[in-house]
Amino acid sequence: MPGTKRPAGEKPKHFPRAGEKWLKFKTLDYAGSRLRFTSRPALVESRMDVQEHLATQTPFTFDPRVTPNLASQEYWVAPQGDLEEKYCDSSEQKLEDDYILDDELEEVVLSTSAGQTGKGQNEMLATWMRIYATSYLRQVYRQYQPPDHGEMCVCGGGSPPSFKCRDCLSSPFLCKDCVTVSHKYMPTHCIWQWNGSFLKYISLHEMGLQIPLGNHRTTCPIGQSRTLTLGDVTGFHQVTIVFCRCLASSTHAPSDYQQLLDARMFPCSDERPTSVFTFSALHMFHIAATEAKLSGGRFYALLVRETPSSLRRSGINRYREFMRVAQEWMWLQTKKRSGSLDALTREQLLVRCPACPRLGYNFEASDVSDDNQYLYTTHISYDGSFQLVRRQRAEDNHDTCLTERSLFFVDSDSYKKYLTFTKDDAFKNTKLSDCNNHKAAIGAWSLYEGLEVTGIGACSCARHSFYMPNGVRFAYTDYAVGSVMTTLKNEGCDNIGFYYDIYCHWQQNWWKRAETLPEPVLPPTYFIGGIPKFHWAGHTDSCYTWYSLNNMHGAGRLDAEGCERLWADANQALSSTANKGSGSRADSLNYLFQDWNWRRVTATSSLLLRKEKEAVTMSKEKRAQWEVFDGCIRLQLRQEWEKLSTLPRIEKGKWTSVYVAATTPVLSVTQMLRQFCAIEQADSDATAQDEQAHEHNSFTSGDWLVKGFEIEQEQEKLRRTVREHGSTMTVGQSLDVGRRRQALQQRLSQHSQDASVFYSTEQLALYITPVDSIGKPQEAGKPETAKMALPS
């Protein structure tokens, strides 16, 4: 590309100019301290020189018995040809013909690769392995090189620098006094000492470091020292603590545990602590438990792994103390973040949804009118997770739930009384419902062997996926829903929307059951209920008519699947909570739910802003489409439609409405899938008749009888399934039955063909007449009704 010489005395223009994008060149290289660009042949030649240079070097080997003197070895310099290798997007703005280039840039070849804006991580990894990995490895070895022989410490004290900190950044070798002074407030750092052969671990406790407490820069002159076991993110350590005793005779003298807390160390006992954990370790576990769902046992194992081997061999075990202290720490953090000054009070501490309407918080009663009432409706959804179980274990009478009645779980004593009083009501309510097509209704109340708790149910904010206060419980829905509605009513909320996977079951006689709750719930002024959108496929057309969110005024684009998003995160805590006691498990889950709500708070503003922009754009687009469609409708037809009622009605014994067409797209797809299944079954039957499925030589009569018994069992299972589903099968149930029938028919056909190996036609006629009906359904398309040629 030709360039134009820059006039003498004129400064070069900025590269690139204003309004242009950076061009990333393929042949970037370094020469000394100045950036230059090379042609591709020169770049290839330089790389060949590097390879020849490397071939002549002595291979680097590491013998653990010999300490390498890396300081005397020549640095291995990696080639820099690919340091900033990039590709240029062909869509970027090109240089104009009159653009002035410096002399060094005149030989640049602008070779671009379309569609690429830079290296991918895999390509960078391959480049690093090929060019830089050896250099990185040797630099890592340099961390273990001995101090320079004959040099003294930079402090001028005349002592040789034999100590080095593993955890400090850019840590040089220092003398003992310098290391001790510089780590006065960092007693958990790992110190290496050069003993003439290798770097050996030595603790700051062994070097004489003492940690002063109280208002002293040095140790208290009349202080009392004590050796403590300290747990930190760097492992366990022995430290010497000097407690202040200046005010020992005063009534205001701080106790030992108070002095430790001031120093950001959490004591494991209150009277005379001998073990502590740093705030950093407890804070890290708090994050790991809520974000990564890490159990206390696994985190404790990490601390033990980080502990120096010399101390680990001494048999330090603070697992029980850590589990208790961690529970205390997270409870104190919850109280602190709420601004509470009394740890014994049971006020609400949970983080609430900032976007849901709350009277006196984000709206006033005067803002509500009949026209905009739906805008101030609190939408809640309920769902259960049968993955968050708790296994049976011996109960501890001292197992305490610190967060009871303060966060999400309902009061355990009141709930147990209610559970005893209404033991079978939920099961009866489910069995008597017209719609029996949802798995939650069929198996929600089944028992699980070896489990004390079979799952968790929770109420959440349907729009923004926040856990609701007092909305988490272990079994029945009524208590949790009633607790949430009571809380909302006490806050002045009188417009409520509720959504549940099996709302068609649950809503029957709900308001009668609500009056029998420990805190009776009265119907709000405005109440709507429905089924979340993802679960429509598990219901009948009547359920769609009554409970579809698409047909409800004020629902908007609400899908009501907020709980499903919650469980996707919370279910990962199964392994860390399944074996805990009831109290500590409730605490752990409460902290997990609280952390989820806090993360949602921090993300709500950007989420709502994105949704608002999307809603404005889509509103204009949909309105334009509607206006085109509306203009195509005849006036008389429009007037007829406007007179129609939107309320559900019964036609031919089934519920329907103006929103349900005679043949909905869902039913059309179902019919097509059923037709495809029928075609596949016919093809399979034809193939089975033309091909031999197996060799008869190795097929015995015993094998044939066993297969026949298995087919009979499958027939009975299929008949039972069809009876349970009844005549109102859902889409998924119809397809499942069709697939099972297809597989059963194939097995029947094969078994009937195999019968000819062991029986003649005359013998078969003794069992079934006519013989050609063996293995064929007595009712078309229902292989579960077929007879088999098994001896009685």
N, C-alpha and C positions, 0 to 999 in steps of 0.2 A: 504494500500500500504506500504510495508516494506521500511524502510529507512536505510541508512548507517551512523554510528556515525562519526562525524568529529574528526580527530586526534587533540590532545591537541596542542594548540598554533597555529593552522592553522585557518586563517580567512575564514569565509563562502564565497562561491562563490556568484557572483551576481545572483539574482533570478528575471527573468530568465537569462540564459547565453546568450552570444552574438549569434545572429542568430536565437534565439527562440522567440516565442511570449508569451505575458502575458496570463496566465491562470486565468480566472475569476471564483472564487469559489462561490458556492451556499450558503455556511454556514458561511459567513463572519460575525463576531461579534466583539464587543469591550469589553475589560475588563480593567477598570481603564484607564490608559493612554497608554496601550500597546495593539497592535493588536494581536489577537489570533483567532484561528479557532476552532469551536465547532462541535460536531457531531449533526446530526439531532434530535435525542431524547433529547439531552441537550438543543437544541435550542427551541424545543416545550415546554419543561419543564419551561425554563426561561420565555417564553411568557405567560404560565399559571400563573406563579408567578406575572407577571406584571398585568394581568387581575384581580387577587385576590387583589393586592395592590390598583388598581383603584376602585374596588368595595367597599373598606373600606373608601375611601376618601369622604369628604363632597362635594356634587355637587356644582359647581361654578355657581352662579347666578349673574345677573347684574340688579340692580335697578337704573334707571336714576335719582331718587330722592336722592340717597345715593352715595357718592363718595367712592369707595372701596379702602381700604388701602392695596394695592398690595405689598407694601414694607415689610409688616409684615407677609405676607402669604408665605408658603413654596413653593419653586419652584416645578412645576410639571415637572418631567423628563420623556421624551419620551423614550421608549425602542429603542435601536440602532441596533436591529438585522438585519434590512433590509436597513441600511444606504447605503451600497454599493452592494446590492444584484444584481448579474449578472449571466448570463448564458454563458457557454463556447461553442464555435463552435467546433463541432466534427472534423472539418477538420484541426484544429490547431495542431501544432507539440506536440507530447506527450513527457513526461519526460522519459529519458532513465533509465535503471535499476541501473546504477552506479551513478545516480545523488545523491549528498549529501544533505540531508535535516536536518534542525535544529530539536531539540527535540520537539519544539512546533508544528512542521508541520507533525509529524509522523502519527497523527491520521486523517489526511485529507482524505476525501472520494471524489475522482474525479468523480462526477456525472455530466455528460454533457447532454445538450439537443440539439439535432441535428437541424441545420438550424437557431438557435437563437444566436445573438451576444450581446444582451442586452435587457433591459426592454423597452417596448413601452411607449409612453407618457400616454396612457389611463391606463395602469397598474400602472405607477408611480402615477397618480392622485388617483387611488383607494387606493394605499398604503398610500399616504399622508392623505387622508380623514380618513382612518381607524386608523392610528397610530399617526400622527403628527398634525392634524388639531386643536385639542384642545390646544396643546402647542402653536401653532402659534397664536390662538385667544387670549390667555392670555397674550402673549408677546405684542400683539397690544394694549390691554387694559393698559399695563404698560406705554404706551406713554402719558396717561392722568393722571398718578398718581401725587399727590401734591409733592412739595419739602419737604425734610427732615426737621422736626420741630426743631427749635433752631439753625440750622446751618447758618453760614454767607457766603457771596460770597467769592470765591477763590482769588479775587483781594486784600483782606485785608482791604477794605474800611469800614467795619463794617455794611454794609447794607445787609438785608436778600435777598437771591436769589429768586425773585418772578417772573422773566420773562424768557420765553423760546421761541426760534424761531422754527416755524413749518417747515420751508423750508431748514434750515441748516442740514447737516448730523451730527449725534451724538451730538446733541445740548443739553447741560446741562442747569440747571437753573442758571441764572446770575442776578446780580443787574441791575438797570436801566442804570447806567453809562456804565457798561461793554457792555450791549446790544447796546446802542447807538453808542459807539466807534467802536465796531466790525462790525456794519452795516452802516458805513459812506458811503460806495459806493454800498450798497445793499438796497436801500430804499424801494424796492417792496416786501421784505420778510414779511411774516405774523408773528406777535408777539403775544404770549399768555401770559396773566398775571393771576397769581393765586390770586383770591380775597377772599380766605377763604372757598369758597364753590365749585367753579369750575374754569376752565380755560376760561378766557374771552379775546376776541380779542381786541387788542389795536394797533393803527397804530404808526409807527415811527414818523409820523408828530405830533401826539399828545404827543409823548415823547420828543419833542423838537429837533428832528434831522433836520439839515439844510445841503443842498448839495451845496458845494462851486464850482463855475465855474471860469474859467481863470486859471492862473498859480499859484494858491495858494493851499497850503496844508490845510489851514484853510480858513474861510470866509474872503472875501476882507474887509479891514478895512473901506473902504468908499463904500462898495457894497450896492446894492439895492436888497431887498428880495421880493419874490412874491410867492404866493401859486398857484400851477399848478395842473391840473388833468393829471395824468400820466397813460397811458395804457401799460400794460406789459403782458407777458404770464401768470403771476400770477393774472391777473385781473386789475381793475382800483384802483388807490390810489391817495390820496391827499399828495403832497410833497411840501416842502418849498425850493425854489431855490434862491441862492444868486448870482446875476450877478456881475461880476467884472466891476468897474467903474474907474480903475486906469488910463486909457487912454481916459477918456470921452471927454477931450478937444482936443484930437489928431484926425487927419484925418484918422489914421490907427487903430482907436479903433474898436474892433470887435463888431458887432451888436449882439442883443440878440439871433437871430436864429443861428448865427455862433457859439456862445458859447454853445448853446444847442447841435448842431451837433457835436462839439468837445467832448461833454460828452456822445455821442451815444444816443441822444434823438432827434427825428424828430418832429419839431414844426408843429402845425396845422394851424398856420397863420404866416405871415412874419414880421409884424410891431411890435406888442406887444403880443406875444403868451401867451396864458393861458392854452393851452392843448398840450400835447406831447404824442408820442408813442415811445417806446424803439426800438432800432434796432433789438433786439432779437424777439420782437413781430412781426415786419414787415418781418423779415427773415423767421420766422416760417410760417407766412401766405403765403409767396411766395412759399415755399415748399408745403404747404397744397393745394394751388390753382393749382399747376402744377402737382404734383404727385398724390394727392388724389382727385383732381377736386372739392375741397371744395369751396363753394361760400363765398363771403365776409360777407353776412348776417349770415351764420352758424358759421363762425369763430368769428364774433363779439359776437354772442350769447354765445360762449364758454368763451370769456373774461368776459362777464357780469356774467356768472355762477360762475366764479372763484372769482369775486369781493366779499369782505366781505359784509354780509347782511346789516350791519349798514350803509355802504356807498351806497349800492344798493338802499336802501329805500329813499335816498336823491334825486333820480331822475336824475342821471347822464345819459346823452344821447350824445354820440359822434359817432353815426353810420355814418352820412354823412361825417364827418371829416375823419373817418377811411377809407372809400371807396376812397376818393380823395387822401389821403396821401399814401395809398397802391399803387394806380396807379402811383403816382410820384416816389415812392420807386423802383418799378420794372423797370420803365424807366431808372432811374439813375443807377441801377445795370446792365442793359443791356449796357448802354454807358460805364460804368466803365470796364466791362469785355472785351469790344472791344478796350480799350485803348484810347477812344476819350476824348478830353478835352473840346469840345464845345457841349453843349446840344441841340443847334439849328440846327446843321448840319444834313443832310439827307443822310449820306453815308451808305453803306451796313454794317449792324451789325450782320447779322445772322451767325450761326455756320454752316460751309459747310462740306460736306462729304470728309474726308481725303483720301479716297481710289479711288474715281472716277478720271479719267484723267483730269488734268488741266494744260494747257501749262504754263511753267515757274514755276509751283508749284511742280509737281511730275514727269514731263517729259519734254523733249526738242523736238523741231521740228525735229532735226536730228535723233531722236530715231525711227521715224515712217518710215516704208517702205511699199511697196505693199504687202509683205508677212505677216506682222504683224499689218496691219492697223486695223483689228478688235479688237486688244488688247487695242487700244486707243479710242474706241468708248464710248461716254457717253450715257448710257441707261436710259431713263426716262419713267415713266408710269403715267397715268392720271386716276383718278377715282373721283367719287362724293359721298358725304354722305348726304342723305336726312333726317338725324336725327338731325344734328346741325342746327336747325331752329332758327329764331328770331321772336317773336310774335309782333303783331302790337301794337304800343304804341305811345303816343304823342312825337314828335320830340323836342329836346332841341337845340336851335341854338348855344349854347355854348358847346355842346357835342364834345369833342376834341379827336382825335385819335393821341396819341403821337408818335406811331411807324409807321405812314404812310410813305410809300416809303423807309422805312429802314429795314423792315424784310420781311415778306412773302406775305402779301396782295398787290395786284396791286393798283396803284393810283386810288382813288375813282372817281375823277372828269373825268379823261380820260375814265375810264371804263363806266361811266354813259352816256357819249356822244356816245361811241361805241355801247352801249346797245340800245340806241334810234335809231341809224342808221341801225342796223341789227336786228330788232325786231323779224322777223319771219324766218330768213334764216335757223336757226338750225332746226326748225320744218319741213320746206320744204325739207331740205337735208335728214332728217330721213324718211319722208314719201315716197320719190322717190327712196329709196334704194331697191335693189333686196332682201336682207336678212332682214326679219322683225321678227326675232325669239328671240329677246332679250328684256327683260323687260325694260332695260335702254332706249332702243329706243322707246318703246311703251308708257311709262309713265313718261319720264324724264321731259317733258314740261307741265305736268298737273298743275293746280292751286290748292293751298291749302288755304282754307278759314281761315281767322284770322291770317295769317302769313305774315309778312313783307319780310322775307327771307326764302326761302324754302329749303335751303341746301348750301353746300359748295363743290366746286371742287378744287382739288389740284394736282400738279405735284410732283412726288417724284423720288428719285434715285431708279431705278428699281432693282439694285443689292443689295444695302445696306440699303434701306428704310430710306432715309433722305428726309425731305422736301426741295424742290428746291426754290431758290430765286425768288420772284415775280411770284410765281406759284399758288397762292391761289386766288380764285374768287368765286362769288356767283351764277353764272348762266351758261353761255356758255363756251364751251371748247376752242374755237379758241383763245380768248384773253389770257387765261392763258398759253396755249401752245406756242403762239407767243411770250409772254413776256419771258418765259424761254429760248426759242431758241434764242431770241435776246440777252439775257444775255450771253448765252454760246458762240454765235458767236463773241460778243465783247471781250470775254476772249480768243479767238483764237481757239475755238473748231469747227472743220469742219467734225466730224464723230459723227452722232447722230442716236440713235435708239429710237423709240417711240412706246408705247404699250397702248392700250385702250380697254375697255370691248367691245365696239361697233366700233372697228377700221374699220370694213368693211363699215359702214355707213359714219363715219367721214372722211375717207381718200378721198372720192369722191370730186374732185375740191378743195382740201385743199390748194394747192399751189396757185391757183387763189385767194382764199379767203385770203391767207396770204399776198398778195400784197395790199389788201385793209385795212389792220390793221393800226392803228395810227402810228406804227413803222413797215413798210413793212419787211417781212421775206423772204429771198431768200433761195432756196434749198441748203443744204450743199453739199460738194463733195461726201460724203458717207452717205446714209440714208436708214434705214430699218424700217419697221413697222410691228406690229403683234398684236395678241390677247393673253392676259394672259392665262396661262394654265388652271386655275380653271374655266374659262368661256367658254371653248371650247364646253361644252355640250349644250350651248345655241345657237349654230350656225350650219350652214349646212356643208355638205362635201366640198362645194366649198370654204367656209371660211377656213376650215382646210387645204385645198390644198395651198391656197395663204398665210395664215397668221399664220401658226403653228410655234412656236418657235423651235420645234423639227426638222424642215426642213430648218432652217436658219443657214448659215455659221457664226460662231463666237458667236452664242448665248450661247453655252455651256449648263449648267444646269439651266440657268435663267428661273424663273417662271413668273417674271414680276408682281407679286402680292404684291409688296411693299406697295401700297396704302391701301390694305385691312388690313395690319398689323397696319398701321397708324390709320385707323378709329377705330380699336378695342380699341385703347387707347383714342383717341380724343372724340369719341362719348359719353364717360362718362361725358363730360363737358356740356351736354345739360342743365341739371337743373341749373347750375351755370351761364350760358350765355344767355339763351333764353329770359330773360326779361330785358337785358341790352340795353342801347342805342347803336347805330351803332358804335360810336367811341370807347367807353369803351369795347364793345364786341370784336371788332377787336384787341384791345390791349391785352385782356385776351387770345384770341386764338393765337396771335403772341407769347406771352410769353410761352404758352403751347407747341407750335411747337418748339420754341427755346430750351426749356428744353428737349423735346424729342430728338432733334438733339445732344444735349450735352451728354445725356445718351448713345446715339448710338456711339458717339466718344469714350467714355470711354470703350465701349464693343467691338469696331471694331477689335482691335488687337487680342484679344482672339478668336473672331469669325472667323477671316480670318485664324488664325493659325489652328483652328480646321478643317476648310474647306480644308485647304491645306493638312493636314494629311489624311483626308478622301479621297481627290481627288487622292493623290499618291497611296493609297491602292486600291481604286476602279479602277484606271487606269490600274494597273498591272493585276487585276482580269479580267476586261473586255477585255483587250488585249489578255490574254490567252484564253478566251472563243472565241474571234473573230478568233484567229489563228486556233483553232480546227474547227470552222465552215467553215473558208475559205479553209482549207485543204480538206473538203468534197465536194467542188464545182468543177465540171468538168471545164477544161480549156476553152472549147468552150462556155459554159454557162457564164463563167466569162467575156470573151471577148464580148459577146452579151450585158451583163449588163453594161460594161464600155462604150459602145457606146450610151447608152440611155441618153437622156437629163433629167436633174433634174427640168427643168422649167415646170410650169403648162401648160396644154393643154386641149382643148375641145374635148370630146368624147361623142357622142350621146346627144349633147346639154348640157352637164354638165362638169364643170372643174374637172380635175383629174391630177395626176402626178405619178411618180414612187413610191412615198411614200404612196400612197393610194391604198390598195388592192381592188379587186372586191367586196369582202365581208369582211369588217373590223370587228374586235372584238366587236366594239361598236354596229354595226348594228346587229351582231349575238346575243348579249345580249338583244337588243331591241326586236328582233323577238321572243326570248324565253319568255321574259316578256309578250309580247302580247299573246302568246299561253297560258301562265299560266292564264292570265286574262280571256281568252275565256273559259278555263276549269272551273274556279271559277264561271263564269257567268252561265254556263250550270248546275253546281251543285246547284247554288242558285235557278235557275228556277225549277229544279226538287224538291228541298226542299219546295219551295213555293207552288207547286201543291199538295204536300202530307200533309202539315200541315196547320192548321187554325191559322192565325196570330193574331186574336183578337176575342172578343166576339161581336156578332151582336146585342145583346139585348140593349147595351148602345150606339150603333152606329146609329145616326140619318141621315136623308137625307141631312140636312144642313152640317153636318160634311163631308159627302161624296162629296158634291158639292165644299166645300172649298178646300178639298184635290185635287180635279180635277183641279181647277183653279191654284193651286200652281204647279201642274205637268205641265200644259200648259206653265206657266211662265218659268219653268226650261227647257222645250223643246226649247223655243225661245232663252234663254240664251245660250244653248248649240249650237244651229244652228248658232248664231252670232259668238261664239268662233271659230267654225270650219271654217267659212268664213274668219275670220281675220287671222287664221293660214295659210290657203291655203293648197296647196298640199305638201309643203316642211316643214313638222312638224319636230321639234327636238325630241330627245329622251324623254325629260321631258314632252313636250307638248303632245306627243302621249300617254304616260302613264296616264297623267292627263285626257285627253279626254276619254280614255278607262275606267278609274275608274268612271267617271261621267256617262258614258253610262250604266255601270253595275248597279249603284245605281238607275238610272232613269228607267231601265227596271224592276227592282224589284218593284218599286212603281207603274208602269203601270200594272203589272200583278196583284198586290193586288187590285188595284182600279177596274180592270175589273171583278175580282171575286166578289167584293162587289156590283157591279151593279145588280147582280141577286137578291139581297135582295129587291131592289126597283122596278125592271122592270122584266116583263116576257120576254120570247124569242121573242114573237110577237111584243112587244113594242120596244125592242131593234132593231128589223129588220127595224123599221121605220127610225132609225138614220143611221145605218151602215149595209151594205150587202157585203159579208156574215157576220153573227153574230160572227163566230169564229175568225174573223180578228180584233176584238176589242182589243186594247192594244198591238197589235203585229206590229213590224216595217214594213213599206212598202218597205224599203230597208234593206237587211240583215245586222244585227249588228248595226243599226242606230235607236235606240228607239225615237229619236227626230222627226222621220217621222211618228210615229204611230198615229192613230186616236183614239179618246176617245168617250165614250158613254154619253157625256154631252148633255143636252137639249139645243137647240138653243135659 
